[in-house]
Amino acid sequence: MRSVIFIVLGACALLALPHGLSFSQQEILVFLTINILLVSSYRLLTLTGEWSLAHVVIMGVGAYASALYSKELGVWVPVSILLGGATAALMAVLLSFPLFRMKGFYFLIGSFAAGEIIRLLWKRFRDPFGGPKGIKGIEPMPDFSIGIYDFDFFEPVSYYYLSGVVVAVCLWLLWRIERSPVGLTFHAVHWQDKLAEASGVNLRAYRTLAFAIASGFAGIGGGLMAHYVGTINPNSFDVDLMVYVLTWAIVGGTGTFYGPILGCVVLTVLNEIVLRELGFEQMRPLIYGLIMILSILFLPKGLESIVQHLATRRSEKGVKDRRAAE
């Protein structure tokens, strides 16, 4: 009963949140919501023990695909976003053939090279990718009404509600996948790969599956972004953003489902409220790098370890109080 109350209160807080913010902060909230999906999908890949530097570019594949499906082929925008996610997943499957011949550090470098090749192709071909300037005039999400509320998706509040619903559904699906037999196999591939292989698990097939699923959800995030901003270009998905995704994941921690989300939220608030207000926004790469180093040295399990420690203390205190009452 208590958990239900917390969920209801949390949902009400998220619904009311944008109305207490300025227009620019509302836009930041939209991008934060999309970034939560990006970093959560990235964590699914890390369950198999592989860390990719192409995840943001894969997000761009979904963005470009969704933009082209809607603009060139006239596909309804919600459907084009789903097709963009499917295209990103397909791209991941194609990349898995060369990439999963490598492991660990070599996979990391290989994924970076693959991502840069895709970005160079976007820059090279003006038709259909628009070259260095990218694609402009992307079809917006069609407006609609529910009861007395009109959803105008040029407004950040309406798009925040839309992206919030989409991201919530995607997070639920990711959570369910992780706790399914497939998700447990992903963990086995990471921690006991030899034993899993001896038990008949096809390691490469499961790594490819994790890569494809993670890429599909990242592609949906890319589609959400493309149809909100209205323009995309190769620089929208460069290595700088990938470094931020890595920082969110490492600082938040990847041991739990909520760890990367926590890292993304905390560091976004730090950047948009603290650094911007103090005039240090241009120093964000330096400060993020420092935060990552300090996190690795003094908080190796991420911010999630603080939450777990507080939860453990609260549980122990509850047990002591019950014993004292008896």
Phi, psi and omega in degrees: 000319181296320180296323178297318179298317179297320180295317180296315179296320178296318179296318178296320179295319179293325178292323183276341188307310185294338184285348177258012184244161175284171182299315181295323179290328176295320177295320177300323180296323177297312181293325177298317179299316179293321180294329177298318176296320180299310184286330178290321177293326178296324180297326180301321177294321182292344178300331180273001179092001181256137177243123185255148172253014180248005188296321179292322177295322176297322173302319178296326176301316177295321180294311179298315182297314180297319179298317181288321178300317183282320185280317185269326185254353178073022179289139177303134191305311179303323178289321180296327177295316177296320178293327175297319176296319178295322178294320177297319178296320178296319177300320178298320178297317179296319180290337183294333182298312175278324189290322184275013163278353181241162178220158173060231184300322182291324175295320179301311181291320179297321179294323177297315179297318180297318179297319180292326176298316179297317179296323178293326176295320176299319180288327187286319188258112177287333178243111014255002192275352177084003178065208182298332181280345177077202182253130179243165179064038179292140182301132178280165174295131181293138180286155174203171182236144172233108183065238182266357183259125177261123179271105175257106190279006166280342179270134183297329181295314179297318181289330175297317178296316179298307181297327178297318178294314181298314181294321178298317178296317180296320179295321178297318179295318178297320179296318179293321179297317182297327182266003176276169175304327177296315179296320177296326177292324175303315178298319180295321178299326181283306191270332182224060187295320180294317179294319179297318180295321178294336179274002177100008180279130176278100187300315183295321180296318181287325175295319178296319179297315178297318179299316182292316180296313179300319181292323179299315179291324175297321178297323176297319176299320177297320177296318177301318180293315184299318184279351172270312182288321180090355178207143176221154176211168184302330181287347177290345186229045183272182186290338178300313178295325179296323178296321178295320178298316177300318180296315178302316183292316183289315181292320179286325183101144181248011180282339180233165181293324185274350184303304179299325178296317178299316178297318180296314182293312183297315182287329175292316176298318178301316183289313189279333182258312185277301185295317181293318180294327180274356179080021182254018186298326180292343180266012184303314179303319179296313183292320177297318178299318178296318179298318180297316180297313180297323179295317180295322183284314190249346180219064188298336179266006174082181181296334180299332180292329176293316178298317180295321179295316179295321179294321179295316179298320180294320179295316179297321179295321178296320179295317179297320181294320179294320178295321180293325180290331179285000000 
